[in-house]
């Protein structure tokens, strides 16, 4: 596994909540990742189906939460994912 050193990621518009650009940068091994809440997997290099599985697994481990299949199907944007994570860690 490649080890990556990260510098603070650039965020065009603040992605609210527990997961932020730094978390996405770590998951996608892209320290210069720029995020916006309206971004979709098509907007982020490397966000394919396998990366999606890895991202969800990393979130579940990091925040000690579990997602239902129905919840995962509702995620369309980075903002949707951030809101879902926040709803689970606050509850």
HELIX and SHEET records of a PDB file:
HELIX    1   1 UNK A   21  UNK A   27  1                                   7    
HELIX    2   2 UNK A   41  UNK A   43  5                                   3    
HELIX    3   3 UNK A   49  UNK A   63  1                                  15    
HELIX    4   4 UNK A   69  UNK A   74  1                                   6    
HELIX    5   5 UNK A   78  UNK A   90  1                                  13    
SHEET    1   A 2 UNK A  10  UNK A  11  0                                        
SHEET    2   A 2 UNK A  34  UNK A  35  1                                        
END                                                                             
